[in-house]
Amino acid sequence: MTMYATLEEAIDAAREEFLANNPGIEEEDASIEQFNVQKYVLQDGDIMWQAEFFAEEGDDGECLSLLSGEAAQSVFDGDFDEIELRQEWLEENTLHEWDEGEFQLEPPLDTEEGKAAADEWDER
């Protein structure tokens, strides 16, 4: 899992990965049907992003499906407004790091690490 500091970096990396996984397709000929994204909050408060593109709608990936059809194709083509994409994201789907490399929607409150992470999140 590779995460990026900005959503734009995550999208660029996802585009490159899609093209690398589909060597017979040129960037301008790519037909994208699904755009997936995931937002992470690290223990230190940094926000990281991960993104994926798929040629078929309904494909499973590591991220949550955000856009499909023409909207997904527009993001792949670089025709998007990052502010609008961020507004589309549902905050309740954000994953929080509660232990190094361990992410959950909410911290486990039955462990000392989980309680510490919840306290940090509540302070923000």
Buried (B, 14 or more C-beta within 10 A) or exposed (E): EEBBEEBBBBBBBBBEBBBEEBEEEEEEEBEBBBBBBBBBBBBEEEEBBBBBBBBEEEEEBEBBBBBBEEBBBBBBEEEBEEEEBEEEBEEEEBBBBBBEEBBEEEBBEEEEBBBBBBEBBEEE
